[in-house]
Amino acid sequence: MFKHLLLPTDGSALSQEAVRKGLRLAKEQGARVTAVHVLPEFHVLTYHVAMLEDTREQFIADCTKQAEKYLEAVRQCAGEEGVACETRTVVSDHPHEAIAGTAEKSGCDLIVMASHGRRGLQGLLLGSETLKVLTHSKVPVLVLR
C-alpha cells in the first residue's frame, strides 16, 4: 500500500518511538523511508540564548552535528529493520512547511510523526507542528502518541 514514508524527527523520545513504529510499518509494507530533521534558521536578534552567544558558523555547525546524531539513530534503526533509508536536513523556521515540502519533493506517500500532545496555554503559545503538518500537507499523515 505505502511505498515511501517520511519520518520527521526532533530527537525527542516520543519522536524516536514514532520513528521505530514507522520503520516497522515500512518493513511490513515493503516500503522505503526518508528521515528528516528541520534545523532552525540563525537570527541575530533572537530569544534563543544559544544564538546570542554563537556566530552563524558556530550555530550551523552545532545544529548540523545534533541533526546528524538524530538522523544516524534513524539510519541505525532502519538497518536493524532491513529498511532502505535516506536522510535529509532542512533549514527552516517553519518545521511544518519543511516537513510537508520534503514529503512532496521526495515523493513520499505517508508522513509518520509523533504528537507531543501540548494542550492549554502551552499548546496555544508553542503551537503544534503536528497539527500544522496535518492541516497543510497534501500527503496523508499518521500521528502517533
N, CA, C and O atoms as CSV, one atom per row, in Angstrom:
chain,resi,resn,atom,element,x,y,z
A,1,MET,N,N,0.812,-1.189,0.000
A,1,MET,CA,C,0.000,0.000,0.000
A,1,MET,C,C,0.863,1.263,0.000
A,1,MET,O,O,0.753,2.085,-0.910
A,2,PHE,N,N,1.718,1.425,1.010
A,2,PHE,CA,C,2.625,2.576,1.065
A,2,PHE,C,C,3.992,2.140,0.565
A,2,PHE,O,O,4.457,1.041,0.867
A,3,LYS,N,N,4.629,3.015,-0.204
A,3,LYS,CA,C,5.922,2.683,-0.792
A,3,LYS,C,C,7.069,3.535,-0.263
A,3,LYS,O,O,8.228,3.123,-0.310
A,4,HIS,N,N,6.737,4.745,0.251
A,4,HIS,CA,C,7.791,5.665,0.688
A,4,HIS,C,C,7.263,6.512,1.843
A,4,HIS,O,O,6.382,7.350,1.653
A,5,LEU,N,N,7.800,6.292,3.030
A,5,LEU,CA,C,7.361,7.000,4.230
A,5,LEU,C,C,8.351,8.093,4.600
A,5,LEU,O,O,9.562,7.919,4.467
A,6,LEU,N,N,7.825,9.221,5.067
A,6,LEU,CA,C,8.665,10.280,5.618
A,6,LEU,C,C,8.588,10.191,7.132
A,6,LEU,O,O,7.501,10.132,7.707
A,7,LEU,N,N,9.752,10.183,7.774
A,7,LEU,CA,C,9.829,10.096,9.224
A,7,LEU,C,C,10.534,11.329,9.776
A,7,LEU,O,O,11.762,11.347,9.854
A,8,PRO,N,N,9.780,12.364,10.160
A,8,PRO,CA,C,10.399,13.542,10.774
A,8,PRO,C,C,10.870,13.194,12.190
A,8,PRO,O,O,10.212,12.436,12.903
A,9,THR,N,N,12.004,13.751,12.582
A,9,THR,CA,C,12.490,13.513,13.937
A,9,THR,C,C,13.042,14.798,14.534
A,9,THR,O,O,13.730,15.574,13.870
A,10,ASP,N,N,12.722,14.999,15.804
A,10,ASP,CA,C,13.302,16.137,16.530
A,10,ASP,C,C,14.240,15.647,17.621
A,10,ASP,O,O,14.736,16.436,18.425
A,11,GLY,N,N,14.480,14.341,17.645
A,11,GLY,CA,C,15.395,13.758,18.609
A,11,GLY,C,C,14.782,13.418,19.949
A,11,GLY,O,O,15.445,12.810,20.790
A,12,SER,N,N,13.531,13.793,20.171
A,12,SER,CA,C,12.877,13.502,21.449
A,12,SER,C,C,12.555,12.006,21.545
A,12,SER,O,O,12.523,11.304,20.535
A,13,ALA,N,N,12.321,11.535,22.757
A,13,ALA,CA,C,11.975,10.125,22.968
A,13,ALA,C,C,10.686,9.778,22.229
A,13,ALA,O,O,10.577,8.703,21.638
A,14,LEU,N,N,9.719,10.676,22.259
A,14,LEU,CA,C,8.451,10.443,21.571
A,14,LEU,C,C,8.662,10.349,20.060
A,14,LEU,O,O,8.072,9.495,19.398
A,15,SER,N,N,9.489,11.214,19.529
A,15,SER,CA,C,9.808,11.196,18.105
A,15,SER,C,C,10.539,9.905,17.729
A,15,SER,O,O,10.260,9.315,16.686
A,16,GLN,N,N,11.459,9.474,18.563
A,16,GLN,CA,C,12.201,8.250,18.293
A,16,GLN,C,C,11.277,7.032,18.301
A,16,GLN,O,O,11.462,6.105,17.513
A,17,GLU,N,N,10.294,7.037,19.183
A,17,GLU,CA,C,9.328,5.940,19.224
A,17,GLU,C,C,8.483,5.932,17.953
A,17,GLU,O,O,8.200,4.866,17.405
A,18,ALA,N,N,8.080,7.110,17.479
A,18,ALA,CA,C,7.327,7.200,16.226
A,18,ALA,C,C,8.170,6.698,15.058
A,18,ALA,O,O,7.653,6.034,14.160
A,19,VAL,N,N,9.459,7.012,15.067
A,19,VAL,CA,C,10.366,6.527,14.027
A,19,VAL,C,C,10.408,5.003,14.043
A,19,VAL,O,O,10.317,4.369,12.992
A,20,ARG,N,N,10.544,4.419,15.214
A,20,ARG,CA,C,10.595,2.949,15.319
A,20,ARG,C,C,9.314,2.320,14.768
A,20,ARG,O,O,9.365,1.336,14.030
A,21,LYS,N,N,8.172,2.894,15.130
A,21,LYS,CA,C,6.895,2.365,14.635
A,21,LYS,C,C,6.764,2.586,13.133
A,21,LYS,O,O,6.249,1.726,12.419
A,22,GLY,N,N,7.224,3.724,12.658
A,22,GLY,CA,C,7.204,3.994,11.224
A,22,GLY,C,C,8.077,3.017,10.449
A,22,GLY,O,O,7.716,2.587,9.354
A,23,LEU,N,N,9.220,2.669,11.017
A,23,LEU,CA,C,10.110,1.700,10.377
A,23,LEU,C,C,9.486,0.311,10.336
A,23,LEU,O,O,9.632,-0.415,9.353
A,24,ARG,N,N,8.789,-0.055,11.412
A,24,ARG,CA,C,8.096,-1.358,11.415
A,24,ARG,C,C,7.012,-1.384,10.337
A,24,ARG,O,O,6.848,-2.378,9.630
A,25,LEU,N,N,6.271,-0.272,10.223
A,25,LEU,CA,C,5.243,-0.174,9.187
A,25,LEU,C,C,5.879,-0.270,7.798
A,25,LEU,O,O,5.359,-0.961,6.923
A,26,ALA,N,N,6.988,0.414,7.600
A,26,ALA,CA,C,7.681,0.370,6.310
A,26,ALA,C,C,8.122,-1.060,5.987
A,26,ALA,O,O,7.994,-1.517,4.851
A,27,LYS,N,N,8.633,-1.748,6.982
A,27,LYS,CA,C,9.069,-3.128,6.766
A,27,LYS,C,C,7.887,-3.999,6.360
A,27,LYS,O,O,7.989,-4.791,5.423
A,28,GLU,N,N,6.760,-3.854,7.067
A,28,GLU,CA,C,5.562,-4.641,6.749
A,28,GLU,C,C,5.049,-4.346,5.342
A,28,GLU,O,O,4.543,-5.237,4.660
A,29,GLN,N,N,5.183,-3.089,4.909
A,29,GLN,CA,C,4.670,-2.667,3.604
A,29,GLN,C,C,5.684,-2.860,2.476
A,29,GLN,O,O,5.348,-2.701,1.303
A,30,GLY,N,N,6.907,-3.198,2.828
A,30,GLY,CA,C,7.950,-3.300,1.819
A,30,GLY,C,C,8.325,-1.920,1.275
A,30,GLY,O,O,8.696,-1.778,0.110
A,31,ALA,N,N,8.220,-0.909,2.139
A,31,ALA,CA,C,8.455,0.480,1.740
A,31,ALA,C,C,9.851,0.928,2.143
A,31,ALA,O,O,10.528,0.276,2.938
A,32,ARG,N,N,10.259,2.039,1.585
A,32,ARG,CA,C,11.499,2.693,1.997
A,32,ARG,C,C,11.133,3.943,2.789
A,32,ARG,O,O,9.982,4.379,2.771
A,33,VAL,N,N,12.111,4.516,3.481
A,33,VAL,CA,C,11.843,5.703,4.292
A,33,VAL,C,C,12.852,6.811,3.996
A,33,VAL,O,O,13.979,6.571,3.561
A,34,THR,N,N,12.396,8.016,4.250
A,34,THR,CA,C,13.274,9.177,4.282
A,34,THR,C,C,13.061,9.815,5.647
A,34,THR,O,O,11.932,10.131,6.024
A,35,ALA,N,N,14.136,10.001,6.375
A,35,ALA,CA,C,14.068,10.673,7.671
A,35,ALA,C,C,14.486,12.122,7.473
A,35,ALA,O,O,15.396,12.415,6.697
A,36,VAL,N,N,13.812,13.029,8.182
A,36,VAL,CA,C,14.136,14.447,8.049
A,36,VAL,C,C,14.212,15.100,9.431
A,36,VAL,O,O,13.422,14.807,10.328
A,37,HIS,N,N,15.191,15.991,9.566
A,37,HIS,CA,C,15.303,16.830,10.757
A,37,HIS,C,C,15.356,18.274,10.273
A,37,HIS,O,O,16.110,18.607,9.359
A,38,VAL,N,N,14.544,19.129,10.898
A,38,VAL,CA,C,14.477,20.527,10.490
A,38,VAL,C,C,15.312,21.371,11.448
A,38,VAL,O,O,15.088,21.374,12.658
A,39,LEU,N,N,16.280,22.084,10.877
A,39,LEU,CA,C,17.131,22.981,11.656
A,39,LEU,C,C,16.543,24.386,11.644
A,39,LEU,O,O,16.007,24.819,10.623
A,40,PRO,N,N,16.634,25.105,12.760
A,40,PRO,CA,C,16.162,26.495,12.753
A,40,PRO,C,C,17.135,27.388,11.990
A,40,PRO,O,O,18.327,27.090,11.906
A,41,GLU,N,N,16.628,28.466,11.443
A,41,GLU,CA,C,17.483,29.453,10.799
A,41,GLU,C,C,18.184,30.267,11.882
A,41,GLU,O,O,17.661,30.420,12.986
A,42,PHE,N,N,19.354,30.780,11.570
A,42,PHE,CA,C,20.099,31.610,12.505
A,42,PHE,C,C,19.564,33.036,12.444
A,42,PHE,O,O,19.346,33.580,11.362
A,43,HIS,N,N,19.353,33.640,13.620
A,43,HIS,CA,C,18.890,35.026,13.695
A,43,HIS,C,C,19.782,35.795,14.659
A,43,HIS,O,O,20.110,35.302,15.738
A,44,VAL,N,N,20.165,36.974,14.278
A,44,VAL,CA,C,20.997,37.810,15.149
A,44,VAL,C,C,20.193,38.243,16.377
A,44,VAL,O,O,20.702,38.201,17.497
A,45,LEU,N,N,18.978,38.645,16.178
A,45,LEU,CA,C,18.087,39.006,17.280
A,45,LEU,C,C,17.160,37.830,17.529
A,45,LEU,O,O,16.372,37.457,16.661
A,46,THR,N,N,17.256,37.252,18.710
A,46,THR,CA,C,16.512,36.034,18.984
A,46,THR,C,C,16.230,35.896,20.473
A,46,THR,O,O,16.841,36.570,21.303
A,47,TYR,N,N,15.308,35.023,20.789
A,47,TYR,CA,C,15.035,34.685,22.185
A,47,TYR,C,C,15.760,33.400,22.582
A,47,TYR,O,O,15.741,33.014,23.750
A,48,HIS,N,N,16.408,32.726,21.602
A,48,HIS,CA,C,17.194,31.531,21.913
A,48,HIS,C,C,18.554,31.971,22.449
A,48,HIS,O,O,19.328,32.603,21.732
A,49,VAL,N,N,18.842,31.644,23.684
A,49,VAL,CA,C,20.081,32.069,24.328
A,49,VAL,C,C,21.306,31.593,23.549
A,49,VAL,O,O,22.290,32.323,23.433
A,50,ALA,N,N,21.251,30.374,23.015
A,50,ALA,CA,C,22.399,29.829,22.287
A,50,ALA,C,C,22.764,30.691,21.088
A,50,ALA,O,O,23.942,30.836,20.761
A,51,MET,N,N,21.761,31.263,20.432
A,51,MET,CA,C,22.043,32.086,19.255
A,51,MET,C,C,22.690,33.413,19.624
A,51,MET,O,O,23.391,34.006,18.804
A,52,LEU,N,N,22.470,33.880,20.828
A,52,LEU,CA,C,23.054,35.157,21.243
A,52,LEU,C,C,24.565,35.057,21.404
A,52,LEU,O,O,25.281,36.038,21.204
A,53,GLU,N,N,25.050,33.868,21.767
A,53,GLU,CA,C,26.465,33.681,22.018
A,53,GLU,C,C,27.221,33.139,20.803
A,53,GLU,O,O,28.445,33.259,20.741
A,54,ASP,N,N,26.525,32.552,19.853
A,54,ASP,CA,C,27.155,31.894,18.713
A,54,ASP,C,C,27.329,32.829,17.522
A,54,ASP,O,O,26.593,33.800,17.344
A,55,THR,N,N,28.307,32.503,16.739
A,55,THR,CA,C,28.386,33.103,15.410
A,55,THR,C,C,27.493,32.253,14.508
A,55,THR,O,O,27.111,31.143,14.879
A,56,ARG,N,N,27.168,32.758,13.354
A,56,ARG,CA,C,26.346,31.989,12.404
A,56,ARG,C,C,27.009,30.637,12.112
A,56,ARG,O,O,26.340,29.604,12.105
A,57,GLU,N,N,28.309,30.649,11.873
A,57,GLU,CA,C,29.020,29.425,11.524
A,57,GLU,C,C,28.984,28.409,12.662
A,57,GLU,O,O,28.778,27.216,12.441
A,58,GLN,N,N,29.191,28.912,13.900
A,58,GLN,CA,C,29.179,28.010,15.046
A,58,GLN,C,C,27.787,27.435,15.277
A,58,GLN,O,O,27.642,26.250,15.575
A,59,PHE,N,N,26.773,28.268,15.139
A,59,PHE,CA,C,25.395,27.823,15.312
A,59,PHE,C,C,25.057,26.736,14.284
A,59,PHE,O,O,24.482,25.705,14.634
A,60,ILE,N,N,25.411,26.968,13.029
A,60,ILE,CA,C,25.140,25.990,11.973
A,60,ILE,C,C,25.892,24.693,12.240
A,60,ILE,O,O,25.335,23.608,12.071
A,61,ALA,N,N,27.141,24.794,12.653
A,61,ALA,CA,C,27.932,23.594,12.951
A,61,ALA,C,C,27.320,22.798,14.098
A,61,ALA,O,O,27.224,21.573,14.022
A,62,ASP,N,N,26.910,23.483,15.151
A,62,ASP,CA,C,26.302,22.801,16.304
A,62,ASP,C,C,24.978,22.138,15.925
A,62,ASP,O,O,24.721,20.993,16.299
A,63,CYS,N,N,24.145,22.858,15.187
A,63,CYS,CA,C,22.849,22.311,14.770
A,63,CYS,C,C,23.029,21.125,13.835
A,63,CYS,O,O,22.311,20.131,13.945
A,64,THR,N,N,23.982,21.224,12.919
A,64,THR,CA,C,24.238,20.149,11.968
A,64,THR,C,C,24.733,18.904,12.692
A,64,THR,O,O,24.337,17.789,12.356
A,65,LYS,N,N,25.591,19.091,13.678
A,65,LYS,CA,C,26.102,17.968,14.465
A,65,LYS,C,C,24.958,17.266,15.202
A,65,LYS,O,O,24.887,16.038,15.231
A,66,GLN,N,N,24.076,18.054,15.791
A,66,GLN,CA,C,22.932,17.489,16.509
A,66,GLN,C,C,22.002,16.751,15.532
A,66,GLN,O,O,21.536,15.651,15.828
A,67,ALA,N,N,21.737,17.358,14.378
A,67,ALA,CA,C,20.877,16.728,13.370
A,67,ALA,C,C,21.469,15.391,12.918
A,67,ALA,O,O,20.747,14.404,12.776
A,68,GLU,N,N,22.764,15.365,12.697
A,68,GLU,CA,C,23.413,14.132,12.263
A,68,GLU,C,C,23.259,13.032,13.318
A,68,GLU,O,O,23.075,11.862,12.983
A,69,LYS,N,N,23.335,13.414,14.572
A,69,LYS,CA,C,23.145,12.446,15.663
A,69,LYS,C,C,21.735,11.849,15.600
A,69,LYS,O,O,21.568,10.634,15.704
A,70,TYR,N,N,20.728,12.702,15.429
A,70,TYR,CA,C,19.337,12.227,15.348
A,70,TYR,C,C,19.128,11.334,14.123
A,70,TYR,O,O,18.489,10.285,14.210
A,71,LEU,N,N,19.670,11.757,12.990
A,71,LEU,CA,C,19.456,11.015,11.751
A,71,LEU,C,C,20.248,9.710,11.731
A,71,LEU,O,O,19.806,8.725,11.141
A,72,GLU,N,N,21.404,9.700,12.369
A,72,GLU,CA,C,22.182,8.461,12.469
A,72,GLU,C,C,21.413,7.417,13.273
A,72,GLU,O,O,21.464,6.229,12.957
A,73,ALA,N,N,20.706,7.854,14.306
A,73,ALA,CA,C,19.882,6.934,15.098
A,73,ALA,C,C,18.796,6.305,14.223
A,73,ALA,O,O,18.496,5.120,14.364
A,74,VAL,N,N,18.213,7.089,13.327
A,74,VAL,CA,C,17.194,6.564,12.410
A,74,VAL,C,C,17.829,5.578,11.438
A,74,VAL,O,O,17.284,4.499,11.206
A,75,ARG,N,N,18.976,5.937,10.867
A,75,ARG,CA,C,19.670,5.037,9.934
A,75,ARG,C,C,19.998,3.703,10.604
A,75,ARG,O,O,19.853,2.642,9.998
A,76,GLN,N,N,20.437,3.770,11.846
A,76,GLN,CA,C,20.784,2.552,12.579
A,76,GLN,C,C,19.553,1.667,12.790
A,76,GLN,O,O,19.610,0.457,12.571
A,77,CYS,N,N,18.446,2.272,13.215
A,77,CYS,CA,C,17.202,1.507,13.411
A,77,CYS,C,C,16.705,0.930,12.085
A,77,CYS,O,O,16.229,-0.205,12.037
A,78,ALA,N,N,16.816,1.715,11.009
A,78,ALA,CA,C,16.392,1.238,9.692
A,78,ALA,C,C,17.232,0.033,9.267
A,78,ALA,O,O,16.710,-0.934,8.712
A,79,GLY,N,N,18.526,0.102,9.533
A,79,GLY,CA,C,19.400,-1.022,9.216
A,79,GLY,C,C,19.008,-2.277,9.975
A,79,GLY,O,O,19.015,-3.378,9.424
A,80,GLU,N,N,18.667,-2.101,11.245
A,80,GLU,CA,C,18.236,-3.239,12.068
A,80,GLU,C,C,16.937,-3.846,11.546
A,80,GLU,O,O,16.728,-5.055,11.641
A,81,GLU,N,N,16.069,-3.005,10.998
A,81,GLU,CA,C,14.783,-3.479,10.461
A,81,GLU,C,C,14.905,-3.946,9.008
A,81,GLU,O,O,13.979,-4.555,8.473
A,82,GLY,N,N,16.045,-3.663,8.371
A,82,GLY,CA,C,16.218,-4.034,6.976
A,82,GLY,C,C,15.422,-3.149,6.027
A,82,GLY,O,O,14.947,-3.608,4.988
A,83,VAL,N,N,15.280,-1.869,6.392
A,83,VAL,CA,C,14.510,-0.921,5.586
A,83,VAL,C,C,15.466,0.085,4.949
A,83,VAL,O,O,16.337,0.638,5.620
A,84,ALA,N,N,15.293,0.315,3.646
A,84,ALA,CA,C,16.109,1.312,2.953
A,84,ALA,C,C,15.787,2.692,3.500
A,84,ALA,O,O,14.620,3.058,3.644
A,85,CYS,N,N,16.840,3.463,3.806
A,85,CYS,CA,C,16.646,4.754,4.468
A,85,CYS,C,C,17.556,5.826,3.883
A,85,CYS,O,O,18.764,5.633,3.745
A,86,GLU,N,N,16.947,6.961,3.541
A,86,GLU,CA,C,17.684,8.162,3.170
A,86,GLU,C,C,17.444,9.178,4.272
A,86,GLU,O,O,16.470,9.072,5.017
A,87,THR,N,N,18.320,10.156,4.379
A,87,THR,CA,C,18.126,11.198,5.387
A,87,THR,C,C,18.264,12.569,4.746
A,87,THR,O,O,18.962,12.744,3.747
A,88,ARG,N,N,17.584,13.533,5.344
A,88,ARG,CA,C,17.637,14.915,4.877
A,88,ARG,C,C,17.676,15.847,6.085
A,88,ARG,O,O,17.077,15.578,7.126
A,89,THR,N,N,18.391,16.934,5.913
A,89,THR,CA,C,18.372,18.026,6.879
A,89,THR,C,C,17.876,19.256,6.124
A,89,THR,O,O,18.393,19.595,5.059
A,90,VAL,N,N,16.876,19.913,6.687
A,90,VAL,CA,C,16.281,21.082,6.047
A,90,VAL,C,C,16.360,22.250,7.028
A,90,VAL,O,O,16.131,22.070,8.224
A,91,VAL,N,N,16.678,23.430,6.537
A,91,VAL,CA,C,16.747,24.629,7.371
A,91,VAL,C,C,15.474,25.446,7.151
A,91,VAL,O,O,15.164,25.850,6.030
A,92,SER,N,N,14.745,25.679,8.244
A,92,SER,CA,C,13.506,26.452,8.151
A,92,SER,C,C,13.052,26.855,9.542
A,92,SER,O,O,13.226,26.109,10.506
A,93,ASP,N,N,12.469,28.042,9.636
A,93,ASP,CA,C,11.845,28.463,10.892
A,93,ASP,C,C,10.418,27.940,11.004
A,93,ASP,O,O,9.742,28.168,12.007
A,94,HIS,N,N,9.966,27.240,9.970
A,94,HIS,CA,C,8.607,26.691,9.948
A,94,HIS,C,C,8.693,25.191,9.676
A,94,HIS,O,O,8.553,24.758,8.532
A,95,PRO,N,N,8.924,24.394,10.729
A,95,PRO,CA,C,9.115,22.955,10.537
A,95,PRO,C,C,7.975,22.278,9.776
A,95,PRO,O,O,8.219,21.377,8.973
A,96,HIS,N,N,6.742,22.699,10.021
A,96,HIS,CA,C,5.628,22.043,9.330
A,96,HIS,C,C,5.724,22.211,7.821
A,96,HIS,O,O,5.413,21.286,7.071
A,97,GLU,N,N,6.156,23.391,7.371
A,97,GLU,CA,C,6.315,23.618,5.935
A,97,GLU,C,C,7.467,22.775,5.384
A,97,GLU,O,O,7.372,22.224,4.288
A,98,ALA,N,N,8.540,22.680,6.142
A,98,ALA,CA,C,9.692,21.890,5.706
A,98,ALA,C,C,9.334,20.406,5.627
A,98,ALA,O,O,9.751,19.713,4.699
A,99,ILE,N,N,8.571,19.925,6.592
A,99,ILE,CA,C,8.169,18.515,6.608
A,99,ILE,C,C,7.240,18.219,5.435
A,99,ILE,O,O,7.467,17.266,4.689
A,100,ALA,N,N,6.202,19.026,5.271
A,100,ALA,CA,C,5.258,18.809,4.169
A,100,ALA,C,C,5.961,18.948,2.818
A,100,ALA,O,O,5.709,18.166,1.901
A,101,GLY,N,N,6.834,19.934,2.698
A,101,GLY,CA,C,7.568,20.142,1.450
A,101,GLY,C,C,8.509,18.999,1.132
A,101,GLY,O,O,8.620,18.583,-0.021
A,102,THR,N,N,9.188,18.489,2.149
A,102,THR,CA,C,10.098,17.359,1.955
A,102,THR,C,C,9.331,16.120,1.521
A,102,THR,O,O,9.792,15.366,0.665
A,103,ALA,N,N,8.168,15.912,2.109
A,103,ALA,CA,C,7.338,14.758,1.725
A,103,ALA,C,C,6.962,14.834,0.245
A,103,ALA,O,O,7.049,13.843,-0.479
A,104,GLU,N,N,6.549,16.003,-0.188
A,104,GLU,CA,C,6.162,16.174,-1.592
A,104,GLU,C,C,7.364,16.023,-2.528
A,104,GLU,O,O,7.299,15.283,-3.509
A,105,LYS,N,N,8.457,16.722,-2.225
A,105,LYS,CA,C,9.647,16.689,-3.085
A,105,LYS,C,C,10.262,15.294,-3.164
A,105,LYS,O,O,10.826,14.914,-4.190
A,106,SER,N,N,10.151,14.539,-2.081
A,106,SER,CA,C,10.749,13.203,-2.040
A,106,SER,C,C,9.821,12.126,-2.580
A,106,SER,O,O,10.223,10.969,-2.702
A,107,GLY,N,N,8.588,12.489,-2.904
A,107,GLY,CA,C,7.630,11.512,-3.431
A,107,GLY,C,C,7.093,10.564,-2.379
A,107,GLY,O,O,6.744,9.424,-2.685
A,108,CYS,N,N,7.026,11.026,-1.145
A,108,CYS,CA,C,6.512,10.187,-0.062
A,108,CYS,C,C,4.995,10.063,-0.170
A,108,CYS,O,O,4.316,10.996,-0.600
A,109,ASP,N,N,4.473,8.908,0.222
A,109,ASP,CA,C,3.031,8.728,0.195
A,109,ASP,C,C,2.430,8.640,1.596
A,109,ASP,O,O,1.227,8.419,1.738
A,110,LEU,N,N,3.262,8.811,2.644
A,110,LEU,CA,C,2.773,8.860,4.016
A,110,LEU,C,C,3.823,9.538,4.898
A,110,LEU,O,O,5.019,9.274,4.774
A,111,ILE,N,N,3.360,10.406,5.780
A,111,ILE,CA,C,4.210,11.008,6.812
A,111,ILE,C,C,3.835,10.341,8.122
A,111,ILE,O,O,2.658,10.306,8.483
A,112,VAL,N,N,4.814,9.814,8.837
A,112,VAL,CA,C,4.578,9.194,10.141
A,112,VAL,C,C,5.299,10.044,11.173
A,112,VAL,O,O,6.524,10.162,11.142
A,113,MET,N,N,4.536,10.639,12.090
A,113,MET,CA,C,5.165,11.520,13.072
A,113,MET,C,C,4.464,11.461,14.409
A,113,MET,O,O,3.326,11.004,14.518
A,114,ALA,N,N,5.163,11.930,15.421
A,114,ALA,CA,C,4.642,11.947,16.783
A,114,ALA,C,C,3.925,13.258,17.067
A,114,ALA,O,O,4.154,14.276,16.415
A,115,SER,N,N,3.059,13.195,18.054
A,115,SER,CA,C,2.441,14.405,18.584
A,115,SER,C,C,2.827,14.490,20.048
A,115,SER,O,O,2.677,13.524,20.796
A,116,HIS,N,N,3.325,15.646,20.454
A,116,HIS,CA,C,3.698,15.835,21.854
A,116,HIS,C,C,2.482,16.086,22.730
A,116,HIS,O,O,2.588,16.079,23.957
A,117,GLY,N,N,1.338,16.305,22.117
A,117,GLY,CA,C,0.088,16.452,22.865
A,117,GLY,C,C,0.013,17.706,23.710
A,117,GLY,O,O,-0.593,17.697,24.782
A,118,ARG,N,N,0.618,18.782,23.245
A,118,ARG,CA,C,0.553,20.034,24.011
A,118,ARG,C,C,-0.863,20.570,23.984
A,118,ARG,O,O,-1.494,20.643,22.929
A,119,ARG,N,N,-1.358,20.946,25.164
A,119,ARG,CA,C,-2.701,21.472,25.281
A,119,ARG,C,C,-2.673,22.760,26.092
A,119,ARG,O,O,-1.640,23.158,26.632
A,120,GLY,N,N,-3.810,23.386,26.162
A,120,GLY,CA,C,-3.941,24.572,27.005
A,120,GLY,C,C,-3.026,25.692,26.553
A,120,GLY,O,O,-2.797,25.880,25.358
A,121,LEU,N,N,-2.499,26.442,27.527
A,121,LEU,CA,C,-1.660,27.599,27.237
A,121,LEU,C,C,-0.388,27.199,26.501
A,121,LEU,O,O,0.045,27.895,25.583
A,122,GLN,N,N,0.215,26.076,26.902
A,122,GLN,CA,C,1.438,25.624,26.229
A,122,GLN,C,C,1.157,25.331,24.758
A,122,GLN,O,O,1.953,25.698,23.893
A,123,GLY,N,N,0.044,24.678,24.468
A,123,GLY,CA,C,-0.316,24.394,23.085
A,123,GLY,C,C,-0.596,25.658,22.305
A,123,GLY,O,O,-0.251,25.760,21.128
A,124,LEU,N,N,-1.227,26.629,22.965
A,124,LEU,CA,C,-1.543,27.892,22.305
A,124,LEU,C,C,-0.275,28.680,21.985
A,124,LEU,O,O,-0.138,29.231,20.892
A,125,LEU,N,N,0.649,28.731,22.944
A,125,LEU,CA,C,1.871,29.508,22.759
A,125,LEU,C,C,2.863,28.819,21.826
A,125,LEU,O,O,3.433,29.464,20.946
A,126,LEU,N,N,3.071,27.531,22.005
A,126,LEU,CA,C,4.062,26.814,21.215
A,126,LEU,C,C,3.486,26.308,19.900
A,126,LEU,O,O,4.204,26.129,18.916
A,127,GLY,N,N,2.182,26.081,19.904
A,127,GLY,CA,C,1.561,25.525,18.712
A,127,GLY,C,C,1.940,24.076,18.546
A,127,GLY,O,O,2.806,23.568,19.258
A,128,SER,N,N,1.318,23.429,17.640
A,128,SER,CA,C,1.608,22.034,17.390
A,128,SER,C,C,2.094,21.890,15.959
A,128,SER,O,O,1.336,22.114,15.015
A,129,GLU,N,N,3.338,21.523,15.799
A,129,GLU,CA,C,3.856,21.301,14.454
A,129,GLU,C,C,3.109,20.156,13.783
A,129,GLU,O,O,2.871,20.192,12.575
A,130,THR,N,N,2.739,19.144,14.558
A,130,THR,CA,C,1.999,18.024,14.002
A,130,THR,C,C,0.658,18.484,13.451
A,130,THR,O,O,0.274,18.102,12.346
A,131,LEU,N,N,-0.053,19.304,14.216
A,131,LEU,CA,C,-1.335,19.831,13.747
A,131,LEU,C,C,-1.148,20.663,12.483
A,131,LEU,O,O,-1.955,20.585,11.557
A,132,LYS,N,N,-0.088,21.454,12.450
A,132,LYS,CA,C,0.185,22.267,11.260
A,132,LYS,C,C,0.504,21.380,10.056
A,132,LYS,O,O,0.082,21.686,8.940
A,133,VAL,N,N,1.236,20.296,10.262
A,133,VAL,CA,C,1.507,19.369,9.161
A,133,VAL,C,C,0.196,18.754,8.680
A,133,VAL,O,O,-0.045,18.645,7.478
A,134,LEU,N,N,-0.646,18.356,9.630
A,134,LEU,CA,C,-1.941,17.771,9.273
A,134,LEU,C,C,-2.777,18.707,8.408
A,134,LEU,O,O,-3.414,18.277,7.447
A,135,THR,N,N,-2.769,19.978,8.755
A,135,THR,CA,C,-3.622,20.925,8.041
A,135,THR,C,C,-3.003,21.450,6.753
A,135,THR,O,O,-3.731,21.954,5.898
A,136,HIS,N,N,-1.691,21.351,6.581
A,136,HIS,CA,C,-1.041,21.914,5.396
A,136,HIS,C,C,-0.521,20.881,4.398
A,136,HIS,O,O,-0.256,21.221,3.245
A,137,SER,N,N,-0.374,19.640,4.817
A,137,SER,CA,C,0.229,18.632,3.950
A,137,SER,C,C,-0.774,18.075,2.950
A,137,SER,O,O,-1.943,17.856,3.266
A,138,LYS,N,N,-0.285,17.853,1.735
A,138,LYS,CA,C,-1.078,17.174,0.713
A,138,LYS,C,C,-0.880,15.663,0.808
A,138,LYS,O,O,-1.609,14.888,0.188
A,139,VAL,N,N,0.122,15.257,1.597
A,139,VAL,CA,C,0.442,13.850,1.801
A,139,VAL,C,C,-0.255,13.389,3.082
A,139,VAL,O,O,-0.239,14.120,4.072
A,140,PRO,N,N,-0.870,12.192,3.095
A,140,PRO,CA,C,-1.508,11.691,4.322
A,140,PRO,C,C,-0.520,11.638,5.492
A,140,PRO,O,O,0.676,11.415,5.301
A,141,VAL,N,N,-1.041,11.846,6.704
A,141,VAL,CA,C,-0.208,11.879,7.909
A,141,VAL,C,C,-0.743,10.889,8.923
A,141,VAL,O,O,-1.934,10.898,9.233
A,142,LEU,N,N,0.122,10.038,9.441
A,142,LEU,CA,C,-0.203,9.114,10.519
A,142,LEU,C,C,0.419,9.685,11.775
A,142,LEU,O,O,1.640,9.811,11.862
A,143,VAL,N,N,-0.422,10.039,12.770
A,143,VAL,CA,C,0.045,10.654,14.008
A,143,VAL,C,C,0.076,9.600,15.106
A,143,VAL,O,O,-0.908,8.900,15.342
A,144,LEU,N,N,1.219,9.500,15.771
A,144,LEU,CA,C,1.403,8.557,16.866
A,144,LEU,C,C,1.611,9.291,18.173
A,144,LEU,O,O,2.292,10.316,18.214
A,145,ARG,N,N,1.026,8.772,19.242
A,145,ARG,CA,C,1.192,9.369,20.569
A,145,ARG,C,C,1.588,8.311,21.558
A,145,ARG,O,O,1.778,8.609,22.738
